[in-house]
Amino acid sequence: MITPSKVQLFEHSEVENQSHVTEFILLGFGEHKLLHTPLFILFLLIYAITMAGNILIILLVVIDHHLHTPMYFFLGNLSWLEICCSSNILPRMLSHFITGTKAISINGCFGQEFVFGSLGAVECCLLSAMSFDRYLAICKPLYYVTIMNGKLCLLLIAISWISGTFASSLIIIIMSKLTFCVNNKIDHYFCDTLPVIELSCSGTYISKLSLYIVSSVVTFPPFTLTLTSYIYIIATIMKIPSTTGKQKAFSTCSSHLLVVTIFYGTLISIYAIPNAIKVNGLHKVFSATYTILTPMLNPIIYTLRNKEVKVALKRIISLIFVQIHMKSQI
């Protein structure tokens, strides 16, 4: 006679026997091979622009002493973060287009998730630190130099990286307890956390709950601080009597405000309303905006909309031409 305990034991053994998945398959942007070449060229171009733009920002911040201020110290860190974010996803995607192989090992997938999760959390904290810097500069200019010193800048950067890494580590530790059976196809172009959790044949409630809790902790406080900072900033700017004064004050934070809007706009589109955007692969489009286009757009935004960065770039270019001219005269 088969007892309920034996049935449960049999089901448990069956799950264990099926737990032989050693790799995942990233479905990417579809099976249409005709699109592989144009997509490869497009993403390769985006990756090249992203790397060149962000490296340029870092070099300008390091070389030009006029940019040795807290605002540009944070900007340099943001550029380094964008380099890491793009390099975590795009090289593997480009490799998949060339080789046609869409497989990624479980360890490789978890590694990509860890880096992606860490960088996302760090960016939330970093944008919040940048907004706090702009708040002090515009709303509390007399206290700016005293408060926003080198020690505080380093502390904010350290908190951003440590908290992001710790939060992502918790998620990966919890996910490592999951069991993966027959289904190993991820309808995405990279290992995003929720799609991977949904592949598990074991209970996913704890993993999903942990993901939402940790994500909320690392997202909402920085977002609230950023939003509050800009409410005070806009209120202060509106009190400035002259139009020229308003424009000058707003120009100092307009680039960062645009970056914040793009970042949180796409983030909310992906994770806050998931059921509405999973239709016809729209989640991949929003994810591509967040993971691929944003790292490319950030240096372009700061270069085109920031007067000090443009002046620094002109100084560096002029210096390079002078050096070349002097060498040609020797």
N, C-alpha and C positions, 0 to 999 in steps of 0.2 A: 504493500500500500504506500502510495506517495503522499507524504505529509507536507504541510505548508513550509516547514523548515527545509525539507529537501528541495522543494521547488525554488525557494529563495537561494539555496546553496547552488542549485543548477544554473539559475540565472546569473548569479555572481560569477560562477566559473566560466559561463559563456562570454560575459563581458570581458573577463580577464583574457580568455583565449583570443578575443577579437582585438585586444589592445596591442596591436603590432604595428601601428602607424609610426614610421620613423621620419617621415617628411610630409610637408604640406605642398599643395599645388596652388600657386597664385594665378587666378584666371585672368587678371590684368584687365585690359580694355577690349577683350573679346577675341574671337577666333579668326577674325578677318585678316588674312595674311597680307592682303593688298595695303592695309593700313600700317603695317609694321615699319616699312621704310620711311614714310612721311612722319610717323610718330617718333621714330628713332632720331631723325634729323631735328625735329622740333624740340624734343627733350634734351638732346645733346646741346643744341643752341642755348636753351634755357639754362642748362647746367653751367655752360661756359660763361654766360653773362652773369649768372649768380656768383660764381667763384671770382670772376674778375672784379665785379662791382664791390663785393664785400671785402676782398683783399685790398682793394684800393682805399676803401673807407678806413680799414685798420692801419694801413701805411700812412695815410694822411694824419690820423689821430696820433700815431707814434712820432712821426717826423716833424710835423708843424707844431711849434710851441704855442701858437695862438689857440690851438685846439686842446691844450692840456687843462681842461676844465671838467667838472663832474659830468656835465651833459654829454660831452664827447667821449669820456671814459666809459659811460654806460653804452653809448652808441657803438664803440669799438667792441664791447662785449656782445652786444646784440648781433653785430656782423659776424663775429666768431661763432655764435650760436647758429646763425643761418647757414654758415658753411657746413657745420656739423650736421644740421638737419637735412640739407640737400645731399650730402655725401652718404648719409645713412640710407637713403631711398633710391636716388637716381642712378648711381653706378650699377646696382643690381638690376634695376629695371632695364637699363640700356643693354646689359649683358643678356637679359632674357630675350630682347628683340633680336640680338645677333645670333645667339645659339638656338633659340626656340625652346630652351629648357626653362620651365616655369617652376621647377621643384626647389624647395628650400627646406633644409633640415629643421627638426623641431628646435634644436639648440640655436640655430641661426635665426629662426623665426622669433624665438624668445629674446634673443640678443637685439634684434631689430626693434621689437616692442619696447624693450627696456630703454634703449637710446631714444626712441621716439617719445615715449612717455616722460622721460626725464627732461628732454629739451622743451617739450610743451609746457611742463610745470615751471621750468626755469624761466621761460619767456613770459609767462603770466606775472611772475614775481619781478622780473627785470623791467617790464613795461610799467608796472606799478611803481618801482623805484624811480624810473624816469619821469613819471607823472608827478611824483612827490617833489622831485628836483625842480620841475617847472612851476609847481605850486609855490615853493619857497622863493624862487626867482621873481615871480610876478606878484604874489600876494604878500610876501614877507621879505622884500629886498634888503632891508637893513640887517636882517638876521641871517641872510643867505650864506655869506662867507663863514660866519661863525658856526652855523649848524652843519652845512654841507661841506665838511672837511674831508681830507683824505681817508681818515680812519672810518668815518661813517660810510663813505663810498665802498671801501673794501668790505666792510661788515655787510652791507646790503647785497653785494655781489656774492659773498660767501654764503649768506642765508639763502639766496636764490638757488645756487648750485647744490648746496647740501640738502635743502628741503625737496627739490625736484628729484634728486637722485634717491633720496630715502623713500619718497612716495612711490616712485616707479619700482623700487626694489620690493616693497611690500606687495604690490600687485603681481610681480613675477613670482615671488615665493608662493603666493596663494594659487596662482595658475599652474605652478609646477606640480601641484597635487592632483590636477585633473587627469582623467583618463581619456585617450583618444582612440576611437575604434576605426570602423571602415571609412567613414566620411572624412576626407582630408582636403577637400577643395574649398579654397577661400575666395569668395567673390569680391576680390579687391586686388590692387596692384602692389600692396605691401602688407605686412603683418600688423594690422590694427588690432587692438586688444579685444574689443567686443566680438568681431567676427570670428576670432580664434576661440574664444570662450564658448560661442554657440555651436562649435563643432564637437564639443566634448560629449561623450556618451554617459558621463557620470553627472551627478547633481551639480548644477551651475548656479544655484540660488546664492550661495555664500560668495562665490567669485564675483557675480554681478553686483551683489549688494556692497561688497568690499570696493569694487571698482567705482561705483557711484559715490560712496562715502569719501574715499581718498580723492577722487576727482573734484568733488565739491569742496573739500578742505583746501586743496591747492589752487582752486580756480576762483571761488566766490569771494574770499577775503581780498586777494589782489584786485579783482574786478571792482569790488566795492570801493577800495581805496582809490583806484584809478578814476572811477566815476565821480567820487566825492571831490577829488582834487580838481577835476575839470569843471565841476559845478562852481567851486570857489573861484577858479581861474576865470571862467566866463563872466561870473558876477563882478569880479574885480575889473576886468577889461571894460565892461559896460559902464562902469562908473568913471572911466577916463573921459574927460570933457572933449578933448580934441580928437578928430577923426584920424589924424596922423599918428597920434599916440596909441589909439586903439589898434591901428594896423601894425604898428611896430611891435606892440605887446603880443598880438595874436600871431605874428610871423615867427616869434621865438618858439611857439609850441604847435604850430599848424602841421608841421611834418610828423611830429610824434602823434598828434591827434588822428591824423589820417592813417598811420600805421596801426594804431590801437583799434580804430574802426574796422579796418580790413581784417585784423587778427580775430577780434571777438565776434565780428559779423559772420565770418566763415565758421568759427568754432561753434557758435550757437546753431548755425544751419546744419552742421554735421551731427552734433551730439544732443542738442536740446529737443529737436523734433525729428528723431530718426525715422519714425514710421512714415513721415510725409515725404522723405527724400530718397527712400529706397526704391522708388519707382523708376524703372528704365535706367538704372545705373546712375541716377543723379547724385547719389552719395559719393561716387568716384569723382564726379566733376567738382563738387564742393571740397572734397578732400584734396584734389589736385590744386585748387586755389590756395588752400591752407598750407600744404606741404611742399608744393613745387613753385607756384607763382609768387607767393608772398616773400620767400627768401630772395627772389630776383627783384621784386618791386621795391623792397625796403631801401637798398642803396640808391636806386634811381630816384625815389621820393626825396631822400635826404640830400642828394646831390642837386636835383633840380629846384627844390623848394627852400633850400637852406643857403643863405647868402654867405655865411662864414665858410661852409664847406666848399662852395664854388670859388671863393677867393683863395682858400688854401690850395685848391687844385690848380688854379692859375699860377700861384707862386711856385708850386712844385714843377709845373710844366716849364715855366720861365727859367727856373734854376737848371733843369735838365738841358734846355736849349743853350744856355750860357756855358754849361760844362762841355757840351758837344762842340760848341764854337771855339772854346779855348783849346780843346784838344786838337782841333783841326788846324789851329794857328801854330801849334808846336812843330 
